Amino acid sequence: MPISQTAPMLLTRNLLYTGMTRAKKLLIIIGNKNIIDFMIRNADNKKRNTGLCYKMLECNNI
């Protein structure tokens, strides 16, 4: 899993957790230790406007 310097809003604990839990047999994280440490500390959850709820309700009305 490559970890590179990018916008801080993308360097979240959730993203790191998702990458780790999707690994099937082996996970190798490649990147700067400071950035990985930042991701571990960054538990900032933003509200995601995906429209998923609306799409699911729309599918039920078909």
Biopython code that builds the backbone (N, CA, C, O; Angstrom):
import numpy as np
from Bio.PDB.StructureBuilder import StructureBuilder

atoms = [
    (1, "MET", "N", (0.856, -1.175, 0.000)),
    (1, "MET", "CA", (0.000, 0.000, 0.000)),
    (1, "MET", "C", (0.898, 1.233, 0.000)),
    (1, "MET", "O", (1.574, 1.505, 0.992)),
    (2, "PRO", "N", (0.912, 1.977, -1.099)),
    (2, "PRO", "CA", (1.738, 3.183, -1.136)),
    (2, "PRO", "C", (1.070, 4.331, -0.394)),
    (2, "PRO", "O", (-0.118, 4.595, -0.584)),
    (3, "ILE", "N", (1.823, 4.999, 0.435)),
    (3, "ILE", "CA", (1.355, 6.176, 1.170)),
    (3, "ILE", "C", (2.242, 7.337, 0.741)),
    (3, "ILE", "O", (3.457, 7.309, 0.937)),
    (4, "SER", "N", (1.629, 8.352, 0.157)),
    (4, "SER", "CA", (2.431, 9.493, -0.293)),
    (4, "SER", "C", (1.839, 10.792, 0.231)),
    (4, "SER", "O", (0.695, 10.832, 0.685)),
    (5, "GLN", "N", (2.625, 11.839, 0.161)),
    (5, "GLN", "CA", (2.179, 13.157, 0.601)),
    (5, "GLN", "C", (1.092, 13.644, -0.332)),
    (5, "GLN", "O", (1.276, 13.692, -1.548)),
    (6, "THR", "N", (-0.033, 14.000, 0.242)),
    (6, "THR", "CA", (-1.163, 14.517, -0.525)),
    (6, "THR", "C", (-1.951, 15.454, 0.381)),
    (6, "THR", "O", (-1.486, 15.802, 1.466)),
    (7, "ALA", "N", (-3.114, 15.855, -0.043)),
    (7, "ALA", "CA", (-3.935, 16.754, 0.760)),
    (7, "ALA", "C", (-4.258, 16.105, 2.108)),
    (7, "ALA", "O", (-4.663, 14.943, 2.146)),
    (8, "PRO", "N", (-4.086, 16.834, 3.212)),
    (8, "PRO", "CA", (-4.334, 16.265, 4.541)),
    (8, "PRO", "C", (-5.729, 15.677, 4.715)),
    (8, "PRO", "O", (-5.911, 14.759, 5.514)),
    (9, "MET", "N", (-6.714, 16.184, 3.985)),
    (9, "MET", "CA", (-8.063, 15.645, 4.121)),
    (9, "MET", "C", (-8.161, 14.205, 3.608)),
    (9, "MET", "O", (-9.108, 13.491, 3.939)),
    (10, "LEU", "N", (-7.189, 13.782, 2.806)),
    (10, "LEU", "CA", (-7.172, 12.406, 2.303)),
    (10, "LEU", "C", (-6.350, 11.475, 3.184)),
    (10, "LEU", "O", (-6.455, 10.254, 3.072)),
    (11, "LEU", "N", (-5.543, 12.047, 4.049)),
    (11, "LEU", "CA", (-4.663, 11.247, 4.911)),
    (11, "LEU", "C", (-5.365, 10.955, 6.231)),
    (11, "LEU", "O", (-5.030, 11.535, 7.264)),
    (12, "THR", "N", (-6.336, 10.057, 6.190)),
    (12, "THR", "CA", (-7.126, 9.783, 7.383)),
    (12, "THR", "C", (-6.885, 8.371, 7.895)),
    (12, "THR", "O", (-6.426, 7.491, 7.167)),
    (13, "ARG", "N", (-7.205, 8.183, 9.153)),
    (13, "ARG", "CA", (-7.106, 6.874, 9.778)),
    (13, "ARG", "C", (-8.042, 5.881, 9.071)),
    (13, "ARG", "O", (-7.705, 4.708, 8.907)),
    (14, "ASN", "N", (-9.220, 6.368, 8.656)),
    (14, "ASN", "CA", (-10.175, 5.492, 7.981)),
    (14, "ASN", "C", (-9.609, 4.913, 6.693)),
    (14, "ASN", "O", (-9.808, 3.733, 6.405)),
    (15, "LEU", "N", (-8.910, 5.728, 5.920)),
    (15, "LEU", "CA", (-8.318, 5.250, 4.670)),
    (15, "LEU", "C", (-7.246, 4.197, 4.944)),
    (15, "LEU", "O", (-7.177, 3.181, 4.252)),
    (16, "LEU", "N", (-6.425, 4.438, 5.939)),
    (16, "LEU", "CA", (-5.386, 3.487, 6.313)),
    (16, "LEU", "C", (-6.019, 2.176, 6.789)),
    (16, "LEU", "O", (-5.570, 1.095, 6.409)),
    (17, "TYR", "N", (-7.044, 2.270, 7.607)),
    (17, "TYR", "CA", (-7.743, 1.101, 8.127)),
    (17, "TYR", "C", (-8.367, 0.290, 6.987)),
    (17, "TYR", "O", (-8.290, -0.939, 6.981)),
    (18, "THR", "N", (-8.979, 0.973, 6.034)),
    (18, "THR", "CA", (-9.591, 0.279, 4.901)),
    (18, "THR", "C", (-8.555, -0.489, 4.108)),
    (18, "THR", "O", (-8.781, -1.643, 3.743)),
    (19, "GLY", "N", (-7.431, 0.133, 3.839)),
    (19, "GLY", "CA", (-6.365, -0.554, 3.112)),
    (19, "GLY", "C", (-5.853, -1.768, 3.862)),
    (19, "GLY", "O", (-5.575, -2.805, 3.259)),
    (20, "MET", "N", (-5.728, -1.643, 5.164)),
    (20, "MET", "CA", (-5.216, -2.752, 5.972)),
    (20, "MET", "C", (-6.206, -3.904, 6.039)),
    (20, "MET", "O", (-5.808, -5.067, 5.976)),
    (21, "THR", "N", (-7.473, -3.599, 6.164)),
    (21, "THR", "CA", (-8.461, -4.670, 6.323)),
    (21, "THR", "C", (-8.806, -5.346, 5.002)),
    (21, "THR", "O", (-9.371, -6.440, 5.011)),
    (22, "ARG", "N", (-8.485, -4.736, 3.875)),
    (22, "ARG", "CA", (-8.769, -5.357, 2.580)),
    (22, "ARG", "C", (-7.638, -6.233, 2.084)),
    (22, "ARG", "O", (-7.794, -6.954, 1.099)),
    (23, "ALA", "N", (-6.500, -6.175, 2.757)),
    (23, "ALA", "CA", (-5.381, -7.051, 2.371)),
    (23, "ALA", "C", (-5.777, -8.494, 2.652)),
    (23, "ALA", "O", (-6.295, -8.801, 3.725)),
    (24, "LYS", "N", (-5.537, -9.371, 1.696)),
    (24, "LYS", "CA", (-5.946, -10.773, 1.841)),
    (24, "LYS", "C", (-4.918, -11.606, 2.614)),
    (24, "LYS", "O", (-5.269, -12.296, 3.571)),
    (25, "LYS", "N", (-3.656, -11.542, 2.199)),
    (25, "LYS", "CA", (-2.635, -12.369, 2.839)),
    (25, "LYS", "C", (-1.478, -11.567, 3.416)),
    (25, "LYS", "O", (-0.910, -11.940, 4.442)),
    (26, "LEU", "N", (-1.133, -10.483, 2.769)),
    (26, "LEU", "CA", (0.053, -9.725, 3.154)),
    (26, "LEU", "C", (-0.173, -8.252, 2.844)),
    (26, "LEU", "O", (-0.763, -7.901, 1.823)),
    (27, "LEU", "N", (0.299, -7.411, 3.729)),
    (27, "LEU", "CA", (0.228, -5.968, 3.488)),
    (27, "LEU", "C", (1.615, -5.380, 3.712)),
    (27, "LEU", "O", (2.229, -5.573, 4.761)),
    (28, "ILE", "N", (2.086, -4.670, 2.719)),
    (28, "ILE", "CA", (3.348, -3.934, 2.837)),
    (28, "ILE", "C", (3.004, -2.466, 2.624)),
    (28, "ILE", "O", (2.506, -2.076, 1.568)),
    (29, "ILE", "N", (3.276, -1.665, 3.638)),
    (29, "ILE", "CA", (3.018, -0.227, 3.547)),
    (29, "ILE", "C", (4.326, 0.453, 3.189)),
    (29, "ILE", "O", (5.333, 0.294, 3.879)),
    (30, "ILE", "N", (4.300, 1.213, 2.106)),
    (30, "ILE", "CA", (5.486, 1.924, 1.636)),
    (30, "ILE", "C", (5.194, 3.414, 1.714)),
    (30, "ILE", "O", (4.243, 3.898, 1.101)),
    (31, "GLY", "N", (6.002, 4.132, 2.459)),
    (31, "GLY", "CA", (5.803, 5.569, 2.561)),
    (31, "GLY", "C", (6.591, 6.162, 3.705)),
    (31, "GLY", "O", (7.303, 5.460, 4.423)),
    (32, "ASN", "N", (6.456, 7.438, 3.861)),
    (32, "ASN", "CA", (7.140, 8.196, 4.890)),
    (32, "ASN", "C", (6.506, 7.906, 6.253)),
    (32, "ASN", "O", (5.287, 7.994, 6.399)),
    (33, "LYS", "N", (7.320, 7.564, 7.241)),
    (33, "LYS", "CA", (6.821, 7.243, 8.574)),
    (33, "LYS", "C", (6.032, 8.402, 9.177)),
    (33, "LYS", "O", (5.040, 8.177, 9.870)),
    (34, "ASN", "N", (6.456, 9.624, 8.926)),
    (34, "ASN", "CA", (5.749, 10.786, 9.473)),
    (34, "ASN", "C", (4.334, 10.903, 8.912)),
    (34, "ASN", "O", (3.406, 11.276, 9.629)),
    (35, "ILE", "N", (4.173, 10.583, 7.632)),
    (35, "ILE", "CA", (2.850, 10.648, 7.011)),
    (35, "ILE", "C", (1.953, 9.545, 7.576)),
    (35, "ILE", "O", (0.776, 9.778, 7.851)),
    (36, "ILE", "N", (2.508, 8.350, 7.747)),
    (36, "ILE", "CA", (1.743, 7.238, 8.316)),
    (36, "ILE", "C", (1.339, 7.570, 9.755)),
    (36, "ILE", "O", (0.205, 7.306, 10.155)),
    (37, "ASP", "N", (2.249, 8.140, 10.526)),
    (37, "ASP", "CA", (1.924, 8.565, 11.895)),
    (37, "ASP", "C", (0.811, 9.616, 11.897)),
    (37, "ASP", "O", (-0.081, 9.589, 12.744)),
    (38, "PHE", "N", (0.877, 10.542, 10.935)),
    (38, "PHE", "CA", (-0.167, 11.560, 10.815)),
    (38, "PHE", "C", (-1.518, 10.906, 10.548)),
    (38, "PHE", "O", (-2.526, 11.293, 11.139)),
    (39, "MET", "N", (-1.538, 9.912, 9.654)),
    (39, "MET", "CA", (-2.787, 9.220, 9.333)),
    (39, "MET", "C", (-3.364, 8.511, 10.558)),
    (39, "MET", "O", (-4.576, 8.523, 10.773)),
    (40, "ILE", "N", (-2.510, 7.907, 11.346)),
    (40, "ILE", "CA", (-2.961, 7.206, 12.550)),
    (40, "ILE", "C", (-3.606, 8.190, 13.523)),
    (40, "ILE", "O", (-4.621, 7.875, 14.144)),
    (41, "ARG", "N", (-3.026, 9.367, 13.657)),
    (41, "ARG", "CA", (-3.553, 10.376, 14.575)),
    (41, "ARG", "C", (-4.761, 11.116, 14.013)),
    (41, "ARG", "O", (-5.553, 11.672, 14.774)),
    (42, "ASN", "N", (-4.911, 11.128, 12.688)),
    (42, "ASN", "CA", (-5.961, 11.908, 12.038)),
    (42, "ASN", "C", (-7.269, 11.115, 11.986)),
    (42, "ASN", "O", (-7.539, 10.407, 11.016)),
    (43, "ALA", "N", (-8.063, 11.242, 13.029)),
    (43, "ALA", "CA", (-9.351, 10.549, 13.114)),
    (43, "ALA", "C", (-10.486, 11.474, 12.672)),
    (43, "ALA", "O", (-11.643, 11.252, 13.029)),
    (44, "ASP", "N", (-10.160, 12.502, 11.903)),
    (44, "ASP", "CA", (-11.146, 13.489, 11.458)),
    (44, "ASP", "C", (-12.092, 12.858, 10.437)),
    (44, "ASP", "O", (-11.677, 12.503, 9.334)),
    (45, "ASN", "N", (-13.347, 12.722, 10.807)),
    (45, "ASN", "CA", (-14.352, 12.157, 9.912)),
    (45, "ASN", "C", (-15.182, 13.273, 9.314)),
    (45, "ASN", "O", (-15.810, 14.048, 10.036)),
    (46, "LYS", "N", (-15.183, 13.351, 8.022)),
    (46, "LYS", "CA", (-15.994, 14.336, 7.314)),
    (46, "LYS", "C", (-17.314, 13.696, 6.913)),
    (46, "LYS", "O", (-17.375, 12.499, 6.632)),
    (47, "LYS", "N", (-18.360, 14.495, 6.890)),
    (47, "LYS", "CA", (-19.642, 14.005, 6.399)),
    (47, "LYS", "C", (-19.505, 13.796, 4.896)),
    (47, "LYS", "O", (-19.094, 14.699, 4.168)),
    (48, "ARG", "N", (-19.848, 12.613, 4.446)),
    (48, "ARG", "CA", (-19.737, 12.290, 3.028)),
    (48, "ARG", "C", (-21.100, 12.409, 2.372)),
    (48, "ARG", "O", (-22.064, 11.781, 2.810)),
    (49, "ASN", "N", (-21.180, 13.206, 1.334)),
    (49, "ASN", "CA", (-22.416, 13.397, 0.590)),
    (49, "ASN", "C", (-22.413, 12.489, -0.631)),
    (49, "ASN", "O", (-22.128, 12.924, -1.747)),
    (50, "THR", "N", (-22.735, 11.222, -0.399)),
    (50, "THR", "CA", (-22.675, 10.251, -1.484)),
    (50, "THR", "C", (-24.006, 10.108, -2.202)),
    (50, "THR", "O", (-24.039, 9.672, -3.353)),
    (51, "GLY", "N", (-25.092, 10.461, -1.556)),
    (51, "GLY", "CA", (-26.402, 10.263, -2.146)),
    (51, "GLY", "C", (-26.857, 8.819, -2.083)),
    (51, "GLY", "O", (-27.843, 8.447, -2.719)),
    (52, "LEU", "N", (-26.130, 7.989, -1.305)),
    (52, "LEU", "CA", (-26.446, 6.572, -1.236)),
    (52, "LEU", "C", (-27.859, 6.327, -0.710)),
    (52, "LEU", "O", (-28.586, 5.503, -1.265)),
    (53, "CYS", "N", (-28.253, 7.017, 0.335)),
    (53, "CYS", "CA", (-29.586, 6.833, 0.915)),
    (53, "CYS", "C", (-30.654, 7.131, -0.130)),
    (53, "CYS", "O", (-31.607, 6.365, -0.279)),
    (54, "TYR", "N", (-30.504, 8.224, -0.845)),
    (54, "TYR", "CA", (-31.461, 8.598, -1.885)),
    (54, "TYR", "C", (-31.526, 7.534, -2.970)),
    (54, "TYR", "O", (-32.615, 7.170, -3.414)),
    (55, "LYS", "N", (-30.375, 7.031, -3.403)),
    (55, "LYS", "CA", (-30.337, 6.023, -4.460)),
    (55, "LYS", "C", (-30.999, 4.724, -4.016)),
    (55, "LYS", "O", (-31.682, 4.073, -4.807)),
    (56, "MET", "N", (-30.799, 4.343, -2.753)),
    (56, "MET", "CA", (-31.421, 3.119, -2.248)),
    (56, "MET", "C", (-32.930, 3.266, -2.170)),
    (56, "MET", "O", (-33.666, 2.341, -2.516)),
    (57, "LEU", "N", (-33.394, 4.421, -1.719)),
    (57, "LEU", "CA", (-34.829, 4.657, -1.656)),
    (57, "LEU", "C", (-35.429, 4.671, -3.058)),
    (57, "LEU", "O", (-36.528, 4.158, -3.269)),
    (58, "GLU", "N", (-34.725, 5.248, -4.002)),
    (58, "GLU", "CA", (-35.185, 5.306, -5.389)),
    (58, "GLU", "C", (-35.304, 3.898, -5.990)),
    (58, "GLU", "O", (-36.246, 3.619, -6.732)),
    (59, "CYS", "N", (-34.366, 3.028, -5.677)),
    (59, "CYS", "CA", (-34.386, 1.662, -6.196)),
    (59, "CYS", "C", (-35.572, 0.882, -5.619)),
    (59, "CYS", "O", (-36.117, 0.015, -6.303)),
    (60, "ASN", "N", (-35.977, 1.163, -4.398)),
    (60, "ASN", "CA", (-37.098, 0.472, -3.785)),
    (60, "ASN", "C", (-38.437, 0.874, -4.399)),
    (60, "ASN", "O", (-39.417, 0.142, -4.267)),
    (61, "ASN", "N", (-38.492, 2.014, -5.061)),
    (61, "ASN", "CA", (-39.729, 2.499, -5.640)),
    (61, "ASN", "C", (-39.937, 2.023, -7.077)),
    (61, "ASN", "O", (-40.946, 2.356, -7.699)),
    (62, "ILE", "N", (-39.016, 1.269, -7.593)),
    (62, "ILE", "CA", (-39.117, 0.803, -8.995)),
    (62, "ILE", "C", (-40.171, -0.281, -9.105)),
    (62, "ILE", "O", (-40.408, -0.802, -10.195)),
]
sb = StructureBuilder()
sb.init_structure("model")
sb.init_model(0)
sb.init_chain("A")
sb.init_seg("    ")
for serial, (resi, resn, name, xyz) in enumerate(atoms, 1):
    if name == "N":
        sb.init_residue(resn, " ", resi, " ")
    sb.init_atom(name, np.array(xyz, "f"), 0.0, 1.0, " ", f" {name:<3s}", serial, name[0])
structure = sb.get_structure()
